[in-house]
Amino acid sequence: MLVDESWYEELDLGKIEDVQTVSGGDINLAFRVIADTGEYFLKVQPDNNESFFDHEVESLNLINSVANAPKVIRSGTFRDNSYLILNYIHFETGSQYDLGQLVAKMHQRHSLRFGLGHDVLNASNPKINTWRANWGDFYIQQRLNVLINEVQKKGLWNGQRDKMMRRFEEKLMEYYQVHPIIPSLMHGDLWNGNVGFEQNRQPILFDPDVFFGNREMDIAMTLLFGGFGKEFYQGYQELYPLDKDWQKRVSWYQTYYLLAHLNLFGETYGADFDNILKQSVEN
């Protein structure tokens, strides 16, 4: 699909000089728009309406209330295509320490309950975000079990996985009955492909999937695929120290992310999921 001159009036960005196709993830078309008013990042989702980007808009605005993310210009629908316009980021290198502090600032925004108040169902891994008071209830019922249901539909679940998961969920419920958690604003997909640095070397977070949850879940994601230096964790800990023995619970949350990858990519991630689930039961 081309963003041609027929789009220009709809985008309302001044005099548009050029539109270039860029990489923008797996599910959206993405473009760099150069106008006399500046440079913009345009995401387009064909055959959809404006509501497709509602959660991303909400996520970016929430993060920008306390940290730093791309700024939302506007979203809309044009010729049966939903679109989202953000400011364009020119990436540079920067300090992992500063990035850790930025994530800590985001996590210092709290809520009284876990969730977000509305579900996200237009994603490959659906999220049920009904508000809950107990983290164990939320994590089991609205994250783990939701994905188990998706994996079962694809024939990727079996008796051994079910047995191990039930043991793990019993352990979670027992632990969080006596270890209350303060809900934090979560990025929701905090791998090294969703962080960077602007030209002024200020760290920035993008492609979020926010909700209010246990911040150890975001940290576990940073450790799953690597890419975060020791300075990142130093910066984070100095501003907002994690609870005692947090390292022992990393596998608890990597279990969710590997379950998500099992759902998306199939048995390619089956052995990794089984191993991390076993660790979660034993840790």
N, C-alpha and C positions, 0 to 999 in steps of 0.2 A: 504494500500500500504506500502511496506517495502522499505527502503533505504538500499539496500544490497551492497555487494562489487562491483557489476557492476557499482555503482555510483561513487566509490572512485576516479577514474582517472578523471572523469568529474568535480568533486568538487574541485580537485587540492588544498587540504588543508594540504598536507604533509601526514605523516603516520597516518591514522585514526584508533583509538583504540576502539571506541564505538559509536553507534548511538542509541539514546533513544527517544522514542515518548514523546512529551510534549504537553501541551495545547497551542493553538495558534490562537484562535478566531473561528468564525463560518464558515468561507469559505475556509480556507487553512488547509492543513496538516502541522504539525510543529514537528521539531526534534532538539534535542541537539546533536551536533557532537563534540566528544572529540578527538583531534588529538595532535600530538607531537608539533604542532605549536600554540596550544591554544584551546579555546572552542568557538563554533560557533552556531548560531541560524539559522536553515534552514527552510524556508517556501516552500511548494510545492503546486502547483495548477494543479491537473490532467487535462489532455485533453485540454491543453492550451499552449501558447507559451510565449516567454520571454517578449513580450510587455504587458502581464497582469500586471507585476510588475513595469512598467515604471513610473507610477504616484507615487507609493510609494517610488521608488528610488529618483525621483525628490524631493518629499516632505522631505525625510530625509536629502538629501544634502542641501536643502534650509535652513532647521532649523539648521543644523550643521554649516552653514555659520555665524550664530549669536548666537546660543544657544547650546543645547546639546540633541542629539538623538542617537539611535544606529547607528553605522558606517556601511555603505554598503561595503561589500567585493566584491561581484560580483553577477550578475544575468545571467540566461541563459535558454536554453531549452534542455531537455534530454529525449529521448524516449516519445515525445509528452507530457511531463510534464514541465511546467514552474517552475523555482525555484529562490529563492532569499536567499543569504547568508549574515548574519549580525554578528557582534560580539555578544557573549552571555553575558547577563546581570545577575549578581547575585544581587538580590535585598536586600536592607537594609532599615532601617528607616532614616528619615532626617527632615530637617527644612521646615515647610510650608512657612515661611517667604522667605527662599531661593528659594523655588519653585515659589512663586509669582514674585520674581525678575527675575527668568529665563523666565517666560511667558512674562513679561514686555519687556525684551531684545528682544525676538522674535518679539513682536509687534512694536518695534522701527525700524524694517526694513520696509521701505516704498517703494511704487511704485507710478507712476504717475496716474495709472488708476486701476479700480477694475476688477478682473478676474485672468486669468492665461495664456490665449492664446490658450489653447486646452481643449476640453471637457473630462469628465470622464464618460464614458457610460457603463463600465463593472461592475458597482456597482448596488446594489438594489435600491439605491436612486441616480439617474443620476445627474450629475452636468454639467451645461452649463457655460463655463468660457470665453466666448467672452469678450474682453476688453470693458469696458464702463467707461465713465467719471463721471456719477452720481450714487451715491450709491442707491438711491431709485429705479432707473431704473433697476439696477443690481439685487437688492434683490427681487423685484417683478417679473421681467420677467425671471430671470435665477435661482432663487431658489424657491420662493413660487409657481409660476404658473407651473413650471416644475413638481413639486410634486402633485399639484392639478390635473394635467392631468393624472398622474399615479394612483391617488386615484379614479378618475372618472372611469378609466378602470376597477377597481375592484368593482364598484357599491357602493362606500363608501361616495360619495358626495351627497349633497341634497340642496334644495332651501335655507334653513335657513343658512347653512354653506356658500353658495355662496354669499348670501346677506351680511352677516357679513364680509366675506373676502373682498368684494368690498369696503365696508366702511373703512375697515382697510387699504387697499391699497391706497385709496384716501388720507387718513390721512398721510400715509408714504410719498407719493409724495409731498404733501404740505409741510411737515416738512423738507424734505431733499432738497427742492428747495432753502430754505433759511438757512440751517444748513449744510454747506459743511463738508465732512469727509475726513481725510487723509487716504488713503489705507494702511493697515498694513498686514504683513505676518501673516496669520491665521493658527492655528493648524487644525481647521475644525471639530474636534470631541473630544473636551477637557472635557471629563468626568473623574472621578477619577480612572477608569480602564485603562486609557491611560497615566498615570503619575506614577512616582516612584522615587526611590533613589538607586544609585549604592552603592557598598560596601564602597566607600570612602565618602558616604552620599551626594554626589553631585546629585542634582535633574536631572531627565531625562524625556523627552517626547517621546512617541512612538505611533505607528499606526496612523500617521497623514494623513490628507486629505487636503493639503494646497491649498490656493488661497490668493489673496490680497483682503481684505474686511474691514468691520467695526469691530474693535476689541471688541466692546460691544457684538458682537455675541458669541465670545469665552467665555467671562465672563458670559454671560447668561447661557451657557451650564454648567459651573462649579456650578451654583446655582440650576440647574434643579433637579439633583439627589443627591446633597450633596457630602460630603467627603472632602471638602476643609475647613480648619479652618480659623478663623478670621485673623490669622497671614499671611495667603496666601494673603488676600486682602490688608493688611497693607504693606507687601513687595512690592506688585504690585503698589499700590498708591504712595508709596514713590519714586519709580523710574520713573513711567510714569502715572501721575494722569489721571483719566477718566474725561470726560466732565461733566459739571454741570447737575444734575438731571438724571444721567445715570440709577439710580435704577428704575425710572419711565418707562424706555424703556426695562427693562429686559424681560417683557412679550412679547414685539415685536419679540424677537428672540427665545424665548422659543416656540412661535407659530410655527416657522419653525421646530424645533426639534421634537415637538409633532406631527406635520403633517408627518414628516418622520417616526415616530413610528406608526402612523395610517397606513401609506403605508406598513410598514413591518409586523405589527402584527395585523392589523384589528381593529375592534370596541372595543377591549380591551382598547385602548387608546382614544376612541371616546369622552367620557365625559371629560377627561383631556384636549383634544384638544379644545373642545367647550368652556370650562371654560377659557382657556388661551386666546383664540381668543376674547372672550367677554371682558376680561380684557384689551386686546390690543386696542380695539375700545374705551373703556371708559377711559383709562389712559391718 
